[in-house]
Amino acid sequence: MVPGRHPGDKCAAFITGRAKCLLWYIMTEGTPTLGQLFMYEHDAGRLELLIRIIYWILIGIVLWVYGIVAAICLIIQWFCILILGRRIEGLSNFAKGYLEYMIHVLPYTYIMTDKRPDILPVPVRIYEEA
């Protein structure tokens, strides 16, 4: 990965078995922020551990609803591919958004970091470092 540059969409990848490093990319007011996911943090807050329980519930509800709608999109997509022989971009983008949100909240929900993610989905892209 070249410092100061983010990979283009053609380099975007979700997770593969051979992934060396997963990176997250968040657009904040037009300025991209690039960082590494799943990094070890030594210090942890006890109060944050209690707050995390409420966040788990809220994030779980959002993921559950988002996942049901994404599953419906995938079923519709399956029929579109079967009948039309092509994918519908909006359906693919919705399913991709679900996967990106799920990966975005994993470090917090798996007690790897104290940095709280947004409860509602934000534009996040996941890249695989080659």
ChimeraX commands (.cxc) that place a marker at each C-alpha (Angstrom):
marker #1 position 0.00,0.00,0.00 radius 0.5
marker #1 position 1.35,3.40,-0.95 radius 0.5
marker #1 position 1.27,5.92,1.94 radius 0.5
marker #1 position -0.99,8.88,1.27 radius 0.5
marker #1 position -3.10,7.02,-1.28 radius 0.5
marker #1 position -6.11,4.80,-0.85 radius 0.5
marker #1 position -6.72,1.85,-3.14 radius 0.5
marker #1 position -9.22,2.29,-5.94 radius 0.5
marker #1 position -12.55,0.48,-6.00 radius 0.5
marker #1 position -11.05,-2.19,-8.25 radius 0.5
marker #1 position -8.81,-3.20,-5.32 radius 0.5
marker #1 position -11.70,-3.45,-2.87 radius 0.5
marker #1 position -12.06,-6.81,-1.21 radius 0.5
marker #1 position -14.11,-8.09,1.68 radius 0.5
marker #1 position -12.18,-10.88,3.39 radius 0.5
marker #1 position -10.19,-13.69,1.89 radius 0.5
marker #1 position -8.49,-16.54,3.63 radius 0.5
marker #1 position -5.11,-15.12,2.64 radius 0.5
marker #1 position -5.69,-11.55,3.81 radius 0.5
marker #1 position -2.56,-10.08,5.37 radius 0.5
marker #1 position -4.20,-6.95,6.69 radius 0.5
marker #1 position -7.67,-5.46,6.58 radius 0.5
marker #1 position -7.89,-1.71,6.27 radius 0.5
marker #1 position -10.88,0.54,6.80 radius 0.5
marker #1 position -11.52,3.70,4.91 radius 0.5
marker #1 position -14.05,6.23,6.16 radius 0.5
marker #1 position -15.11,9.41,4.41 radius 0.5
marker #1 position -15.39,12.22,6.95 radius 0.5
marker #1 position -16.37,15.54,5.45 radius 0.5
marker #1 position -14.58,14.77,2.19 radius 0.5
marker #1 position -11.31,13.80,3.88 radius 0.5
marker #1 position -10.49,10.08,3.73 radius 0.5
marker #1 position -9.22,8.38,6.85 radius 0.5
marker #1 position -7.34,5.14,6.36 radius 0.5
marker #1 position -6.54,2.83,9.28 radius 0.5
marker #1 position -5.94,-0.78,10.16 radius 0.5
marker #1 position -8.64,-2.97,11.69 radius 0.5
marker #1 position -8.13,-5.65,14.33 radius 0.5
marker #1 position -5.08,-4.18,16.02 radius 0.5
marker #1 position -4.12,-5.07,19.59 radius 0.5
marker #1 position -4.70,-2.36,22.19 radius 0.5
marker #1 position -3.15,-2.86,25.62 radius 0.5
marker #1 position -5.21,-0.38,27.66 radius 0.5
marker #1 position -8.93,-0.94,28.20 radius 0.5
marker #1 position -11.54,1.03,30.11 radius 0.5
marker #1 position -13.72,-0.67,32.70 radius 0.5
marker #1 position -16.53,1.85,32.25 radius 0.5
marker #1 position -16.42,1.30,28.49 radius 0.5
marker #1 position -16.95,-2.41,29.12 radius 0.5
marker #1 position -20.30,-1.63,30.78 radius 0.5
marker #1 position -21.32,0.85,28.06 radius 0.5
marker #1 position -20.43,-1.78,25.48 radius 0.5
marker #1 position -23.36,-3.96,26.62 radius 0.5
marker #1 position -25.86,-1.28,25.56 radius 0.5
marker #1 position -23.97,-0.77,22.31 radius 0.5
marker #1 position -24.02,-4.53,21.63 radius 0.5
marker #1 position -27.81,-4.53,21.89 radius 0.5
marker #1 position -28.24,-1.48,19.63 radius 0.5
marker #1 position -25.71,-2.67,17.06 radius 0.5
marker #1 position -27.27,-6.14,17.17 radius 0.5
marker #1 position -30.70,-4.73,16.37 radius 0.5
marker #1 position -29.33,-2.67,13.47 radius 0.5
marker #1 position -27.37,-5.65,12.13 radius 0.5
marker #1 position -30.40,-7.92,12.43 radius 0.5
marker #1 position -32.72,-5.57,10.49 radius 0.5
marker #1 position -30.00,-4.67,7.98 radius 0.5
marker #1 position -29.19,-8.39,7.53 radius 0.5
marker #1 position -32.81,-9.34,6.82 radius 0.5
marker #1 position -33.12,-6.64,4.17 radius 0.5
marker #1 position -29.70,-7.63,2.72 radius 0.5
marker #1 position -30.83,-11.27,2.54 radius 0.5
marker #1 position -33.98,-10.22,0.68 radius 0.5
marker #1 position -31.80,-8.20,-1.72 radius 0.5
marker #1 position -29.59,-11.24,-2.31 radius 0.5
marker #1 position -32.61,-13.44,-3.07 radius 0.5
marker #1 position -33.90,-10.85,-5.55 radius 0.5
marker #1 position -30.40,-10.60,-7.00 radius 0.5
marker #1 position -30.28,-14.37,-7.44 radius 0.5
marker #1 position -33.49,-14.29,-9.46 radius 0.5
marker #1 position -32.24,-11.32,-11.52 radius 0.5
marker #1 position -29.09,-13.24,-12.40 radius 0.5
marker #1 position -31.12,-16.35,-13.20 radius 0.5
marker #1 position -33.67,-14.56,-15.39 radius 0.5
marker #1 position -31.77,-11.57,-16.81 radius 0.5
marker #1 position -28.23,-12.93,-16.74 radius 0.5
marker #1 position -26.86,-9.82,-15.00 radius 0.5
marker #1 position -26.57,-8.24,-11.56 radius 0.5
marker #1 position -28.45,-5.18,-10.35 radius 0.5
marker #1 position -25.93,-2.66,-8.98 radius 0.5
marker #1 position -28.22,-1.25,-6.26 radius 0.5
marker #1 position -28.87,-4.68,-4.79 radius 0.5
marker #1 position -25.17,-5.51,-4.78 radius 0.5
marker #1 position -24.31,-2.17,-3.17 radius 0.5
marker #1 position -26.86,-2.75,-0.40 radius 0.5
marker #1 position -25.46,-6.20,0.40 radius 0.5
marker #1 position -21.91,-4.80,0.25 radius 0.5
marker #1 position -22.92,-2.02,2.66 radius 0.5
marker #1 position -24.19,-4.62,5.13 radius 0.5
marker #1 position -20.92,-6.54,5.00 radius 0.5
marker #1 position -18.86,-3.37,5.37 radius 0.5
marker #1 position -20.91,-2.25,8.37 radius 0.5
marker #1 position -20.57,-5.66,9.99 radius 0.5
marker #1 position -16.78,-5.61,9.56 radius 0.5
marker #1 position -16.67,-1.99,10.77 radius 0.5
marker #1 position -18.30,-2.85,14.13 radius 0.5
marker #1 position -16.51,-6.18,14.75 radius 0.5
marker #1 position -13.42,-4.80,16.55 radius 0.5
marker #1 position -15.66,-3.03,19.09 radius 0.5
marker #1 position -18.13,-5.86,19.56 radius 0.5
marker #1 position -15.30,-8.41,19.95 radius 0.5
marker #1 position -13.69,-6.26,22.69 radius 0.5
marker #1 position -10.60,-5.47,20.62 radius 0.5
marker #1 position -10.88,-1.68,20.94 radius 0.5
marker #1 position -12.62,0.94,23.07 radius 0.5
marker #1 position -13.27,3.16,20.05 radius 0.5
marker #1 position -17.04,3.15,19.59 radius 0.5
marker #1 position -18.36,2.81,16.06 radius 0.5
marker #1 position -21.48,4.61,14.91 radius 0.5
marker #1 position -24.64,2.69,15.69 radius 0.5
marker #1 position -26.17,3.49,12.31 radius 0.5
marker #1 position -24.22,2.56,9.17 radius 0.5
marker #1 position -21.75,5.11,7.80 radius 0.5
marker #1 position -19.96,5.03,4.44 radius 0.5
marker #1 position -17.09,2.61,5.05 radius 0.5
marker #1 position -14.98,0.71,2.55 radius 0.5
marker #1 position -12.93,-2.34,3.43 radius 0.5
marker #1 position -9.71,-2.95,1.51 radius 0.5
marker #1 position -7.30,-5.83,1.50 radius 0.5
marker #1 position -3.63,-5.01,1.50 radius 0.5
marker #1 position -1.83,-6.97,-1.18 radius 0.5
marker link #1:1,2 radius 0.2
marker link #1:2,3 radius 0.2
marker link #1:3,4 radius 0.2
marker link #1:4,5 radius 0.2
marker link #1:5,6 radius 0.2
marker link #1:6,7 radius 0.2
marker link #1:7,8 radius 0.2
marker link #1:8,9 radius 0.2
marker link #1:9,10 radius 0.2
marker link #1:10,11 radius 0.2
marker link #1:11,12 radius 0.2
marker link #1:12,13 radius 0.2
marker link #1:13,14 radius 0.2
marker link #1:14,15 radius 0.2
marker link #1:15,16 radius 0.2
marker link #1:16,17 radius 0.2
marker link #1:17,18 radius 0.2
marker link #1:18,19 radius 0.2
marker link #1:19,20 radius 0.2
marker link #1:20,21 radius 0.2
marker link #1:21,22 radius 0.2
marker link #1:22,23 radius 0.2
marker link #1:23,24 radius 0.2
marker link #1:24,25 radius 0.2
marker link #1:25,26 radius 0.2
marker link #1:26,27 radius 0.2
marker link #1:27,28 radius 0.2
marker link #1:28,29 radius 0.2
marker link #1:29,30 radius 0.2
marker link #1:30,31 radius 0.2
marker link #1:31,32 radius 0.2
marker link #1:32,33 radius 0.2
marker link #1:33,34 radius 0.2
marker link #1:34,35 radius 0.2
marker link #1:35,36 radius 0.2
marker link #1:36,37 radius 0.2
marker link #1:37,38 radius 0.2
marker link #1:38,39 radius 0.2
marker link #1:39,40 radius 0.2
marker link #1:40,41 radius 0.2
marker link #1:41,42 radius 0.2
marker link #1:42,43 radius 0.2
marker link #1:43,44 radius 0.2
marker link #1:44,45 radius 0.2
marker link #1:45,46 radius 0.2
marker link #1:46,47 radius 0.2
marker link #1:47,48 radius 0.2
marker link #1:48,49 radius 0.2
marker link #1:49,50 radius 0.2
marker link #1:50,51 radius 0.2
marker link #1:51,52 radius 0.2
marker link #1:52,53 radius 0.2
marker link #1:53,54 radius 0.2
marker link #1:54,55 radius 0.2
marker link #1:55,56 radius 0.2
marker link #1:56,57 radius 0.2
marker link #1:57,58 radius 0.2
marker link #1:58,59 radius 0.2
marker link #1:59,60 radius 0.2
marker link #1:60,61 radius 0.2
marker link #1:61,62 radius 0.2
marker link #1:62,63 radius 0.2
marker link #1:63,64 radius 0.2
marker link #1:64,65 radius 0.2
marker link #1:65,66 radius 0.2
marker link #1:66,67 radius 0.2
marker link #1:67,68 radius 0.2
marker link #1:68,69 radius 0.2
marker link #1:69,70 radius 0.2
marker link #1:70,71 radius 0.2
marker link #1:71,72 radius 0.2
marker link #1:72,73 radius 0.2
marker link #1:73,74 radius 0.2
marker link #1:74,75 radius 0.2
marker link #1:75,76 radius 0.2
marker link #1:76,77 radius 0.2
marker link #1:77,78 radius 0.2
marker link #1:78,79 radius 0.2
marker link #1:79,80 radius 0.2
marker link #1:80,81 radius 0.2
marker link #1:81,82 radius 0.2
marker link #1:82,83 radius 0.2
marker link #1:83,84 radius 0.2
marker link #1:84,85 radius 0.2
marker link #1:85,86 radius 0.2
marker link #1:86,87 radius 0.2
marker link #1:87,88 radius 0.2
marker link #1:88,89 radius 0.2
marker link #1:89,90 radius 0.2
marker link #1:90,91 radius 0.2
marker link #1:91,92 radius 0.2
marker link #1:92,93 radius 0.2
marker link #1:93,94 radius 0.2
marker link #1:94,95 radius 0.2
marker link #1:95,96 radius 0.2
marker link #1:96,97 radius 0.2
marker link #1:97,98 radius 0.2
marker link #1:98,99 radius 0.2
marker link #1:99,100 radius 0.2
marker link #1:100,101 radius 0.2
marker link #1:101,102 radius 0.2
marker link #1:102,103 radius 0.2
marker link #1:103,104 radius 0.2
marker link #1:104,105 radius 0.2
marker link #1:105,106 radius 0.2
marker link #1:106,107 radius 0.2
marker link #1:107,108 radius 0.2
marker link #1:108,109 radius 0.2
marker link #1:109,110 radius 0.2
marker link #1:110,111 radius 0.2
marker link #1:111,112 radius 0.2
marker link #1:112,113 radius 0.2
marker link #1:113,114 radius 0.2
marker link #1:114,115 radius 0.2
marker link #1:115,116 radius 0.2
marker link #1:116,117 radius 0.2
marker link #1:117,118 radius 0.2
marker link #1:118,119 radius 0.2
marker link #1:119,120 radius 0.2
marker link #1:120,121 radius 0.2
marker link #1:121,122 radius 0.2
marker link #1:122,123 radius 0.2
marker link #1:123,124 radius 0.2
marker link #1:124,125 radius 0.2
marker link #1:125,126 radius 0.2
marker link #1:126,127 radius 0.2
marker link #1:127,128 radius 0.2
marker link #1:128,129 radius 0.2
marker link #1:129,130 radius 0.2
view
